[in-house]
Every structure is written in structure tokens, then in C-alpha cells.
Amino acid sequence: MCGIYGITARDPEFINQYIDKCKHRGPDGQSVWHDDTVTLGHNLLSIMADPSVSKQPWRTPKGNILTYNGEIFNYYELKNKYKNFKDTTGCDTELLAWGLDTYGLNFIDEIDSMHGFAYYDLNKKEIILSRDHAGIKPVYYAETKEGLVFGSEIKGLLDKVPNSRKLDELAVGCMSTTGINPLRNTFFTGIKKLLAGETIVYDITNKRIKQTKRVFIKPTSTKTFDLVEFKQMANNTVKMCSIGRRKIGVFLSGGLDSSLVAYELKNIVSKTNTFTNKMEPNVIRTGEDHNEDAKCAKILANENNFNHTEVIITPEIIKDYWDNSIYYMEQPIYSPSLAMYCYTNKVLHDNGIVVTMAGDMGDEILGGYPKYWKLRKENFTSWTDIIDKWINRIKRPIKVYDKITLRNELIKCYPEDLWNPNDPIGSYMALDCVAGVPEEFFMRNDKYGMAYGMEGRFPLASKTFMQYCMDIHSNV
């Protein structure tokens, strides 16, 4: 996992400063490329190949330039499919560069990946900026007088984007009303983010976004559930996401989703390393045992001979890691546990972990939340009904924003492509997948994992597994 940075101007000084602010994203190298029109930069965390052969920005076979953050999990499958691709490095960057040269935007449909990348077509004077189908990897951008400026984190953009330290009213209004901000606008005025599955084509000469492409995982709800097939699909997605040469650690919460990931991983790698939070002291005031999940995780770990670590969380740790948890997150989210998550990532790093796995997205594609069961009482007749219900997803919003405006903005970002009149609850789940999960879970993992030089993976969020589950009716 890496960091990408760029501006449609000759400005290596700015890009070097940006890289320096985000150097935690790539301990294995950094580099800048520029011509008179574009400057691109990259931090490298090498996973698939030796750093000496995976340096970026990458010159493609046709002489274009790619800076890429991510993993192509169907890398070996695509190598077998495209016999005319000549692999010289064993690095998925080389495959992506070749595919974009050969097939253009259509190659994005071929990859099952998590990614944020920028591809500079020198002849067309265009920048293709892309984010993966599930929004696992972030890409932030702004349109300025100089043109397009973008990167993997917000902090490097602040001094380049006018008025960026002024709060964006729409983003804050969405956050205060719904509990998250899944809109294009970030909290920082003028700085936007690519949405899950979104790709834009920027015309450098005319300084405008000329084309937008979206990849949606649609809830078809037409498939019959088969237990044997489900087990095989689960094993396949974990196997696909275990590629690479670095040590893997699993965030084992004790719940079904992370337990599934850890269980399948044990049949793929020689040793499964798992990590679980344990609270000390475990003060039970309301009848809730805060270590109930840790106890479940330990039972699973013992039964399957995992190399299991209990990460002890104390009030002192929360206090010590509070400032870091806010700095790296960049934008607020509703969670009192951010300092705990930040510290836990450091513990994994200190144990030699470079690639992490977690069970995020499982609840959203498998109907794991009680709210989905309760939604069966609702009478949804349109996509607008789904959006309106989603806006009211939290019981006690801090501030009630203009919900009509908010509805219109959400529909612009998440159109009717996700609506299935034969399965409204499946449609609500699909909206959670692309609007909720990237903001609540994937962003947290990217910020804290990369803060300690680790790549986060989510097998249940692979394009293949998500579509498989969304092809099954929510009643199942």
C-alpha cells in the first residue's frame, strides 16, 4: 500500500512537500516524476515485488505515467487471461499500466481490486483518477486555478487549495444529520473525494472533468443460496486477498465476519496471526461485559491454533493515543474508540505485521445488523424512499440539516442504479456498502494502518464476493 500525489503543473517542490507530510504511507521508497504539464509523486510500501523493481511513478509500455496505490487481487487470473501481457516484475502495477494502455477505462471493470490511482495519458493530455468499487482506498482532489491537484490524504492539499480551512457546510450538515459524510465534499471547502467505484477523466488543456465512470455492485437478488457454494466463495475470496510476500495479521473481533476470515486464512498460510482488543479494567456498570468479544475470539484462536495476541486497552492508552488518532483520521467520525484503533494498529506493526485483514463489509452484504430485519416492516416503493430512510439512520442527530437538499445531494452521489424493487432491503444494504462502510470503517483502517506502514485488506469486500452476496435475496 502506498500514497499517490499529483498536480497538473510543473511543481516538484509541492509534490515533494506532500510526500514528506505523508511519508508514513510508504517506508520502502519515494519518487517524483514531472514534465512541463504534470507532476506526479509516490510513496512505496512494497507488497508483491522487490522495491527495486516496483518504483513509481511508473512509465507504461506506451510511455504514459501511472502512480498507483492498491492491490489487484485477481492478478494471477488476469495474467492467465491475457497471454499477450509480458510480466517482467511480478508486480500488479505493471499489469495495471499495461491494461490501461491497452483497454483504457474498460480495464477497470476487469480488475477485482482495492485502489486509488492516477494515469497520465501524455498524448491526450488527460488524467484518469480512479477509486475502487468499495471505496477501500481514498483519493482526494481539488480543482484550482492551476488545474487538478490530488492525493491519498487531505493534509498535503490544505495549503494549495484556497479557503480549504473553512468548513464545508454541506459536508458538516450531512455528518451531523446522518452520522457520516458520504458526499463528494469533504469537511474542507474545495477539497473533494472520489466516491466508491468512481473514476474521473480530467482534461488538462481545458481544466475540466470531461467524463465520469462509476462501478456499482447492484443487488440483483436472483440467486439461490447454496451452503457449499458459499463456503467455497468465502475460501476463494480470502485466498485471493492473501497474495503477496509480507506477514499478515487479522483483526479478530470475536464476531462472525472476522472469524470467517481468520478461519479460512488458516488453511492458506502457514500461521494465522490474530489480534483482539481486551479492556482493562473491565468495569461492568450496565450489565455489559466489554470483553465478551475477546473471550469469543480467544476460544476460536485456541481451537484453531492461531498465533493469538490480546491487545490490552487501558484508560492511559486512550489518553496517550488520542492526539494521534485525531491527526491521522483528518475528518471526524462518530466513534469513541478511535484512539484504541490507532494504538492497535501500532501493536500489529510492532509485531512485524505489514498486511492486515478484517471482516468489514460482512454485516452489510450478509444482513448482519438488526436494522435490516426491522426494515421489513417499511413500505419502500422507490429509491427516494430508501434515501429518506437512510438520512434518518441515527436516532439523535446533533443538528437537523435541510433534508430535502441532503436527499438531492445523496441521490446525485448514489443514483437509482442501486435500487431493486424486488428487494428494497437489499437496496438499503447496497447503499450502506458504498456510502457507510467507506466512511465508517475503510477510512479508519487506511488512516491508522498507513500511519504505521501497513496495508489493510477486506476479503468480504472483494468485487467478486460482494456481487455474489448481493445476488442473493435479503430474505435469505
C-alpha positions in Angstrom: 0.0 0.0 0.0 1.2 3.4 -0.9 0.5 7.1 -1.4 -0.2 8.9 -4.6 0.1 12.6 -5.3 -0.2 14.9 -8.3 -0.8 18.3 -9.8 -1.4 19.4 -13.4 1.5 21.8 -13.3 5.3 21.6 -13.2 5.7 21.8 -9.4 8.0 19.1 -8.0 8.7 21.2 -4.9 5.0 21.0 -3.9 4.8 17.3 -4.6 7.9 16.6 -2.6 6.4 18.5 0.4 3.2 16.5 0.0 5.1 13.2 0.0 7.1 14.3 3.1 3.8 15.0 5.0 2.6 11.5 4.1 5.9 9.6 4.3 4.3 7.1 6.8 2.4 5.7 3.8 5.5 4.3 2.1 8.6 3.3 4.0 10.1 1.4 1.0 10.8 4.4 -1.2 9.5 7.7 -2.7 9.9 9.3 -6.1 8.7 12.3 -8.2 8.2 12.5 -12.0 7.3 15.6 -13.9 7.2 17.2 -17.4 6.1 20.8 -18.2 2.4 19.9 -17.7 2.1 17.4 -14.8 3.9 16.4 -11.7 3.3 13.0 -10.0 4.6 11.6 -6.8 4.5 8.3 -4.9 5.3 6.7 -1.6 6.0 2.9 -1.8 5.0 0.1 0.5 6.1 -2.9 -1.4 3.9 -6.0 -1.1 4.1 -8.0 -4.3 7.6 -7.4 -5.6 11.0 -6.3 -4.5 11.1 -2.4 -4.1 13.9 -2.2 -6.6 11.6 -3.3 -9.4 8.4 -1.6 -8.3 9.4 2.0 -8.1 6.8 4.6 -9.1 5.6 6.8 -10.8 5.6 4.1 -13.4 6.2 4.5 -17.2 3.8 2.4 -19.1 4.5 0.5 -22.3 3.1 3.3 -24.3 5.1 6.0 -22.5 2.3 7.2 -20.2 2.7 7.6 -16.5 0.9 5.8 -13.6 1.0 6.4 -9.9 -0.9 3.7 -8.0 -1.9 2.7 -4.5 -3.6 -0.7 -4.1 -3.7 -4.4 -4.9 -5.2 -6.3 -7.8 -6.4 -9.4 -6.1 -7.3 -11.3 -9.4 -3.8 -10.5 -10.6 -2.9 -14.1 -11.4 -6.3 -14.8 -13.0 -5.8 -11.8 -15.3 -2.2 -12.9 -16.2 -3.6 -16.2 -17.3 -6.4 -14.5 -19.3 -4.2 -12.0 -21.1 -1.4 -14.1 -22.6 -0.1 -11.0 -24.5 0.8 -9.3 -21.2 4.5 -9.7 -20.6 5.2 -9.8 -16.9 8.8 -8.8 -16.1 8.5 -7.8 -12.4 5.7 -9.9 -10.7 4.2 -6.6 -9.7 0.5 -5.7 -10.2 1.5 -2.1 -11.1 2.9 -3.4 -14.3 -0.3 -5.3 -15.1 -2.4 -2.2 -14.4 -0.2 0.0 -16.6 -0.4 -2.4 -19.5 -4.2 -2.8 -19.1 -4.9 0.9 -19.1 -2.6 1.4 -22.1 -4.4 -1.4 -24.0 -8.1 -1.2 -22.9 -8.4 2.3 -21.3 -11.2 2.8 -18.8 -12.7 -0.6 -19.6 -9.8 -2.4 -17.9 -11.1 -1.0 -14.6 -14.1 -3.4 -15.0 -11.7 -6.3 -15.2 -9.8 -5.8 -12.0 -11.0 -7.0 -8.6 -9.0 -4.6 -6.5 -8.7 -2.0 -3.9 -7.1 1.0 -5.5 -6.6 4.7 -5.9 -4.6 5.6 -9.0 -3.7 8.4 -11.4 -2.9 7.6 -15.0 -1.5 10.4 -17.2 -2.1 10.0 -20.9 0.6 12.3 -22.4 -0.8 12.4 -25.9 -4.4 13.1 -24.9 -3.3 15.5 -22.1 -5.7 13.7 -19.7 -5.5 12.4 -16.2 -7.6 9.4 -15.2 -8.2 9.4 -11.5 -9.9 6.3 -10.0 -11.1 4.7 -6.8 -12.1 1.1 -6.3 -15.6 -0.4 -6.3 -16.0 -0.5 -2.5 -14.1 2.7 -1.6 -11.4 0.9 0.3 -8.6 3.3 -0.8 -9.2 7.1 -0.6 -8.5 9.6 -3.3 -8.9 13.4 -2.6 -8.8 16.1 -5.2 -9.5 19.8 -5.9 -9.9 21.9 -9.0 -7.8 25.1 -8.7 -6.6 27.8 -10.9 -3.5 25.7 -11.7 -5.7 22.8 -12.6 -6.3 19.5 -10.8 -4.4 18.6 -7.6 -4.9 15.3 -5.8 -3.5 12.8 -3.3 -4.1 10.0 -0.8 -4.5 12.2 2.2 -6.1 15.7 2.8 -3.3 17.2 4.9 -1.0 17.8 1.9 -3.7 19.7 0.0 -4.6 22.3 2.6 -2.0 25.0 1.6 -2.7 24.5 -2.1 -6.5 24.8 -2.1 -7.9 28.3 -1.3 -10.3 28.5 1.7 -9.7 24.8 2.5 -9.6 25.6 6.2 -13.1 26.8 6.1 -15.7 24.2 7.0 -17.8 22.9 4.1 -21.4 23.5 5.3 -22.9 20.7 3.2 -20.4 18.1 4.4 -20.8 19.1 8.1 -24.6 19.2 7.7 -24.6 15.6 6.3 -22.4 14.4 9.1 -24.5 16.0 11.8 -27.7 14.6 10.3 -26.7 11.1 9.3 -23.6 10.4 11.5 -21.3 10.2 8.5 -20.4 12.2 5.4 -20.6 10.1 2.2 -20.8 13.1 -0.1 -18.1 14.2 -2.5 -17.5 17.3 -0.4 -15.1 16.8 2.5 -15.1 19.0 5.6 -12.5 21.2 3.9 -14.0 23.7 1.5 -12.9 23.0 -2.1 -11.4 19.5 -1.4 -13.5 16.6 -2.6 -13.1 12.9 -2.7 -13.8 10.3 -5.3 -16.8 8.1 -4.3 -16.7 4.4 -4.1 -16.3 3.0 -7.6 -15.8 6.4 -9.2 -13.4 7.3 -12.0 -13.0 10.8 -13.5 -11.2 11.8 -16.7 -9.7 15.3 -16.4 -9.0 17.4 -19.5 -5.7 19.2 -18.6 -5.8 21.7 -21.5 -9.4 22.9 -20.8 -9.1 22.4 -17.0 -12.3 20.4 -16.6 -13.6 17.0 -15.7 -14.8 15.7 -19.0 -16.0 12.2 -18.1 -17.2 10.2 -15.0 -17.5 6.5 -14.8 -19.0 4.5 -11.9 -18.7 0.8 -10.9 -21.7 -0.3 -8.8 -22.3 -3.6 -7.1 -26.0 -4.0 -7.7 -28.4 -6.1 -5.6 -29.9 -8.4 -8.3 -31.3 -10.8 -5.6 -31.8 -13.5 -8.2 -29.5 -16.3 -6.9 -30.5 -19.4 -4.9 -28.4 -19.8 -1.8 -26.2 -22.9 -1.7 -24.2 -23.5 1.5 -21.4 -25.5 -0.2 -21.0 -22.8 -2.8 -21.0 -20.1 -0.1 -18.2 -21.8 1.8 -16.2 -22.1 -1.4 -16.7 -18.5 -2.3 -15.6 -17.4 1.2 -12.5 -19.5 0.9 -11.7 -18.2 -2.5 -12.0 -14.5 -1.5 -9.7 -15.0 1.5 -7.2 -16.9 -0.7 -7.3 -14.1 -3.3 -6.7 -11.4 -0.7 -3.7 -13.3 0.8 -1.4 -12.7 -2.1 2.0 -11.1 -1.6 5.2 -11.8 0.4 4.6 -9.9 3.6 3.4 -11.0 7.1 -0.4 -11.0 7.6 -2.3 -10.2 10.8 -6.1 -10.5 11.3 -8.2 -8.1 13.4 -10.2 -10.8 15.2 -13.1 -9.1 16.9 -14.8 -12.3 18.0 -17.7 -11.7 15.6 -18.8 -13.9 12.7 -17.2 -11.9 9.9 -13.6 -11.6 11.2 -13.9 -15.2 12.5 -14.7 -16.4 9.0 -11.7 -14.5 7.6 -9.3 -15.9 10.2 -10.7 -19.5 9.9 -10.3 -19.5 6.1 -6.9 -18.0 6.3 -5.5 -20.8 8.5 -5.9 -23.2 5.5 -4.0 -20.8 3.2 -1.0 -19.6 5.2 1.4 -21.5 7.5 0.4 -19.5 10.6 -2.6 -17.3 11.3 -1.7 -14.3 13.4 -4.7 -12.8 15.2 -5.2 -9.7 17.4 -8.1 -8.8 19.7 -8.7 -5.9 22.0 -9.2 -6.6 25.7 -10.3 -3.9 28.1 -8.6 -3.4 31.5 -10.2 -2.7 33.8 -13.4 -4.4 32.5 -15.8 -2.3 34.6 -19.3 -3.7 34.2 -21.8 -1.0 35.2 -24.8 -1.7 32.9 -24.6 -5.4 32.8 -22.5 -5.4 29.6 -19.2 -7.4 29.6 -16.9 -5.3 27.4 -14.6 -8.3 27.0 -17.3 -10.7 25.8 -16.0 -10.5 22.2 -12.4 -11.0 23.4 -13.5 -14.2 25.1 -15.1 -15.5 21.9 -12.0 -14.6 19.9 -9.8 -16.5 22.3 -12.0 -19.6 22.1 -11.7 -19.6 18.3 -8.0 -18.9 18.4 -7.3 -21.8 20.8 -9.4 -24.3 18.9 -7.6 -23.4 15.6 -4.1 -22.9 17.0 -3.9 -19.3 15.9 -0.9 -17.2 17.0 -3.1 -15.0 19.1 -2.4 -11.7 20.8 -4.7 -9.9 23.2 -4.1 -6.1 22.8 -4.7 -4.6 26.3 -6.5 -1.3 26.2 -6.3 0.9 29.3 -7.6 4.5 30.0 -3.9 5.6 29.9 -3.6 4.2 26.3 -6.7 6.0 25.2 -5.3 9.2 26.6 -1.8 8.7 25.1 -3.1 7.9 21.6 -5.9 10.5 21.4 -4.0 13.2 19.6 -2.5 10.8 17.0 -5.9 9.3 16.4 -7.4 12.7 15.5 -4.4 13.8 13.4 -4.3 10.8 11.2 -8.1 10.5 10.8 -8.2 14.0 9.3 -12.0 14.2 9.4 -14.3 13.4 12.4 -16.4 10.3 12.6 -18.8 9.1 15.3 -16.7 6.7 17.4 -15.3 6.8 20.9 -12.9 4.1 20.0 -10.6 5.9 17.6 -7.6 6.0 20.0 -8.0 2.3 20.6 -8.0 1.5 16.9 -4.9 3.7 16.4 -3.0 2.0 19.2 -4.0 -1.5 18.0 -2.5 -0.8 14.5 0.7 0.2 16.2 0.8 -3.1 18.1 0.3 -5.1 14.9 3.2 -3.1 13.3 5.4 -3.7 16.3 4.7 -7.5 15.8 6.1 -7.4 12.3 2.7 -7.3 10.5 2.7 -5.5 7.1 -0.7 -6.7 5.7 -3.8 -6.7 7.8 -7.1 -8.4 7.3 -10.5 -7.7 8.8 -14.2 -8.7 8.4 -15.6 -5.3 7.5 -18.4 -5.3 4.9 -19.7 -8.7 6.2 -22.7 -7.2 8.0 -23.7 -5.1 5.0 -23.6 -7.9 2.4 -25.0 -10.6 4.7 -27.7 -8.8 6.6 -25.9 -8.8 9.9 -27.5 -5.8 11.5 -30.8 -5.9 13.4 -31.9 -2.8 11.5 -32.2 -4.8 8.3 -34.6 -7.2 9.9 -36.7 -4.3 11.2 -36.8 -2.7 7.8 -39.1 -5.4 6.5 -41.9 -3.5 8.2 -41.3 -0.5 6.0 -43.2 0.1 2.7 -40.4 1.1 0.3 -41.7 1.9 -3.2 -38.9 3.9 -4.7 -35.2 4.7 -4.4 -36.1 8.1 -2.8 -37.9 6.1 0.0 -34.6 4.3 0.6 -32.6 7.6 0.7 -35.1 9.2 3.0 -34.9 6.3 5.5 -31.1 6.3 5.3 -31.0 10.0 6.1 -32.7 9.2 9.4 -30.3 6.4 10.2 -29.4 7.8 13.7 -31.8 8.4 16.5 -30.5 11.7 17.9 -28.8 13.8 15.2 -26.7 16.7 16.6 -28.4 19.1 14.1 -31.2 18.7 11.7 -30.0 19.8 8.3 -32.3 20.7 5.3 -33.2 17.1 4.5 -34.6 17.9 1.0 -31.3 19.4 0.0 -29.5 16.5 1.6 -31.7 14.0 -0.2 -31.0 15.6 -3.6 -27.2 15.6 -2.9 -27.2 12.0 -1.9 -29.2 10.9 -5.0 -26.5 12.7 -7.1 -23.9 10.6 -5.4 -25.8 7.4 -5.1 -28.3 7.1 -8.0 -31.1 4.7 -8.7 -28.6 2.1 -10.1 -28.7 0.5 -6.6 -32.5 0.2 -6.5 -34.1 -3.2 -6.8 -37.9 -3.0 -6.4 -37.9 -6.8 -5.7 -35.6 -6.4 -2.8 -35.8 -3.0 -1.1 -33.8 -4.2 1.9 -31.1 -5.4 -0.4 -31.1 -2.0 -1.9 -30.6 -0.4 1.5 -27.8 -2.8 2.2 -26.2 -1.9 -1.1 -26.3 1.8 -0.1 -24.7 1.0 3.2 -21.9 -0.8 1.3 -20.8 2.2 -0.7 -21.9 5.1 1.4 -21.5 3.9 5.0 -18.6 1.4 5.1 -16.0 3.5 3.3 -16.6 6.4 5.7 -17.0 4.5 8.9 -14.6 1.6 8.5 -12.3 1.7 5.5 -11.2 5.3 6.1 -10.3 4.4 9.7 -8.3 1.4 8.5 -6.5 3.3 5.8 -5.5 6.2 8.0 -4.4 4.2 11.0 -2.9 1.3 9.1 -0.8 3.6 6.8 0.2 5.6 9.8 2.3 2.6 10.8 3.2 1.4 7.3 0.6 -1.4 6.9 -1.8 -2.3 4.1 -5.4 -3.2 5.1 -7.3 -5.8 3.2 -11.0 -6.8 3.4 -11.8 -10.2 1.8 -15.5 -9.8 2.2 -15.4 -6.6 0.2 -13.8 -8.1 -2.9 -15.8 -7.3 -6.0 -16.4 -11.0 -6.7 -17.7 -11.8 -3.2 -19.8 -8.6 -2.8 -21.6 -9.3 -6.1 -22.1 -13.0 -5.1 -23.8 -12.0 -1.9 -25.8 -9.2 -3.5 -27.1 -11.7 -6.0 -28.8 -13.5 -3.0 -32.1 -12.0 -1.8 -32.0 -10.3 1.6 -34.8 -12.7 2.9 -32.1 -15.4 2.9 
